[in-house]
Every structure is written in C-alpha cells, then in structure tokens.
Amino acid sequence: MSFVPYDCPVRAAFVGLGRIYDLNVRAYVDNPDVEVVALVDPDEERRAQRQADWPEARTFASVADMAASSVEVDAVEALLPIPLHVDGVVELLGHGWHVNLQKPMCNDLAGASRMLEAARSNDRQFRVMENYIFYQPLVRLKQIVESGDIGDVSGYHMKMVGSGLGGWEVPASSYRWQFMQIRNGRGILVFDDGWHKLATALWLFGPIREVRAWVGATEVFPDVNIDAPTTLAWEHENGVRGVWDITLAPDMYLRSDYYTNDERWEVTGRKGYARVNRCTGRGVQQPSLEVYADGEMRAFHALDDDWASSFRDSGRHWLRWLHSGEGQLLWSGEAAVAVLRFALAAYASSAAGGVGVDPATIE
Ligand SMILES: NC(=O)c1ccc[n+]([C@@H]2O[C@H](COP(=O)([O-])OP(=O)(O)OC[C@H]3O[C@@H](n4cnc5c(N)ncnc54)[C@H](O)[C@@H]3O)[C@@H](O)[C@H]2O)c1
C-alpha cells in the first residue's frame, strides 16, 4: 500500500450514528488530528441529535448521498449494524476513503476477503477497531506479564457474565440486528461481545494452534437463544493455554455505565498471578488490576479504568496514525481475520462435539 500521512487534520465522516457513536465520538472531540465533516444515518432523529455535536458537519441519509455531494472525506468511522459491514465497507473503500470499522469484522471468511480485497484494490487503509487492547488495565496486565514479574506464564483464564439488569439503554433497533445475527449462528456473547475476548487472547499470547469449544444456548424470549453457557479452551503456538467461560445471569443487577457485562482476565505465572477485575461494567469494585507475587499483593488504584476511555484511545491512535504515520497501526484488517478464524474454529469444534480445531484449517 502507498499510504502517505496527511499533512493537515484528517477529514472524517461518521457512518452510523447509533448507540456506540456515544463512545467512538470521544476520540474525535478536541482532537487536532481530525475535522469531522459529515454525519450519515438513514434515521433523521439520529442525524439531528448528533448534529448538535458537530454543527459545521454536513448530514446525509446515505453514503451514496455523501459521495454525490461536494464534501471531501479522507476517512470514515464505520459504526454500521454488523450485517451491513461487508457491503458497507466495500462501498466506503470504493469511494476512496480509509475505514475504521467497528467489530465484529463480519460473519465469515468470504466477507472478510471481500473487504481486504477492496482495501487492496482501492489502495486504502482498512482497520477493524479493537478498543480492549487500549483499555489501560489490560495494557498494564500485558506489560506485567511480559516483564516476568509473575514468572513464565503457566496459563490464563477469562470470565464473562452477561447480566440482564442495569447499564445504559440499548435501542430496540440494535437488538433487531443482534437477533438477525443470532439467527445466523453468530451469538451476542461468543461472537459479538466475545470478539473482544478472542482479540485480547491473540494480542496477549499470539497465534493459536488449537481450539476446543462447547457452545450452549439459553432461551430468553420465545425463539431467541443467548449463546451461554459456553466454554472455550485453546492452546497458543507458544504453548500457553487459555480458558474462557461465558455464563448468563439474566436476573442479576450489574452496576455499569455501559453494557451489563461482568468480565475478568487472570494470567497465572510460575510465581504469581495478575488479574484484571472488570472492564465494561463495575462488577468487582476492587482496583481494576491486581498482581500477586512472592507473597505480596500489588493493587493499581490510579489506572484509567473507565471502559469508554479505551474507545477514546483506540480512535485517537487511528487518527494520529493517519495524520502522522508514526509507529505501528493497531489493528489491521488482517489481524481481525485471525480473530474471525478463532471464532469460526470454536464454532466448528462445538459442532463436532468439542474436538480440537486448528483455526488455520477453517475455510
Ligand atoms: N466495541 C464495542 O465494544 C462495541 C459495542 C457495541 C457495539 N459495537 C459495534 O458497533 C456497531 C454499531 O452498533 P450500535 O450498537 O451502535 O448499533 P445501533 O443499532 O445502535 O446503531 C446503528 C446505526 O446505524 C444506522 N444505519 C443503519 N443502516 C445504515 C446505513 N446503510 N448507513 C448508515 N447508517 C446506517 C442505524 O440507523 C443506527 O443509527 C456494530 O458493529 C456493533 O457490533 C461495538
């Protein structure tokens, strides 16, 4: 690719102005790397609501309308419903705009190939946004693990509980798209929110050679199944093993400013452990990161552990990179394909009764 950084602020458009805009927008506020020039959403109310944030920006009901206008756009923050990701990204890249897409990338490898090919043929940058790898407690966890403070890694565990009560309001429209995903075998816990857990596993310990999974289902409304209880276990190419358990607590209230997701990451080393106690919600209200080694517990009290800050920092990283070209861009479309393969290997394993599946063999 022949990417040349911009020598002026990046001219950006938001495409999709729904729930998650509220967090993605944090990267754009008071950021000299970017100028927001356009807002796109078929929903008139959303356009009017978000226009208040960016009075100078033009608003459009569709990408085609924006493309036909005189507005000059360099990059798009694509916050589209998941089933629209593939066609949407191909269209955006085709107009010659760089794209920062929300996760999950898409449902299958054929869709992923179409997106990557569109990026190549249009010579544009395509990034799949991963905010968890910018969440400060997880960033510190990775540093501690790599520092050797807890010794060589023996294994790790992730836990996720989907709770039914608390958190912010999720519009009915978001659920409609999620239900479509569920019907297509891409559940909200394993595939949608779970995308982040799979991404953090790859980010922490690298490529995976074998996955074993047991994906369950719990009916929450007639004909609507949530993909829990589910257990995944895997081995990285470096020999480290991981386990992730997903459970559903539909009647549990969880204090959260965002989604009601209770999460933990715990890495065990030969001489200690490091644990991130929470992320999206405020389940365990101890310091968000604790490290035990040599008979002593260290607790991190001053980390920026507001989940929303990870969106701010992930988006700022992208915009800084576009503007300055400095450093390595986290993460590329190719890195997202590894996450997709990990998820697809888990589904293949579960369908075959929990046998080991190498993500590289998924077609
Ligand atoms: N990183 C995270 O933790 C996280 C959290 C939640 C959602 N997400 C992702 O963000 C994306 C959006 O989710 P959401 O919760 O904001 O959904 P949402 O349903 O609240 O918003 C989607 C918006 O897209 C608009 N839209 C529909 N078709 C469009 C089109 N053709 N062109 C432009 N806009 C269109 C809708 O009108 C709506 O306003 C999804 O990919 C989702 O997986 C990520």
The ligand as an ORCA input file, in Angstrom:
! r2SCAN-3c Opt
* xyz 0 1
  N     -16.525     -2.049     20.617
  C     -17.598     -2.364     21.307
  O     -17.494     -2.752     22.443
  C     -18.969     -2.263     20.667
  C     -20.078     -2.117     21.493
  C     -21.336     -2.009     20.876
  C     -21.470     -2.046     19.506
  N     -20.355     -2.224     18.747
  C     -20.462     -2.316     17.267
  O     -20.823     -1.048     16.730
  C     -21.597     -1.218     15.555
  C     -22.880     -0.424     15.693
  O     -23.571     -0.868     16.841
  P     -24.617      0.045     17.637
  O     -24.804     -0.637     18.937
  O     -24.227      1.478     17.604
  O     -25.916     -0.182     16.735
  P     -27.202      0.744     16.596
  O     -28.262     -0.110     16.019
  O     -27.479      1.482     17.878
  O     -26.732      1.844     15.536
  C     -26.541      1.569     14.182
  C     -26.861      2.849     13.411
  O     -26.584      2.614     12.028
  C     -27.612      3.242     11.276
  N     -27.665      2.641      9.950
  C     -28.382      1.572      9.514
  N     -28.152      1.373      8.203
  C     -27.297      2.335      7.808
  C     -26.686      2.655      6.558
  N     -26.916      1.921      5.474
  N     -25.852      3.731      6.501
  C     -25.609      4.475      7.593
  N     -26.141      4.207      8.822
  C     -26.964      3.149      8.918
  C     -28.866      2.992     12.097
  O     -29.913      3.900     11.741
  C     -28.340      3.233     13.514
  O     -28.464      4.576     13.911
  C     -21.779     -2.731     15.405
  O     -20.770     -3.217     14.561
  C     -21.536     -3.264     16.802
  O     -21.068     -4.602     16.847
  C     -19.113     -2.317     19.308
*
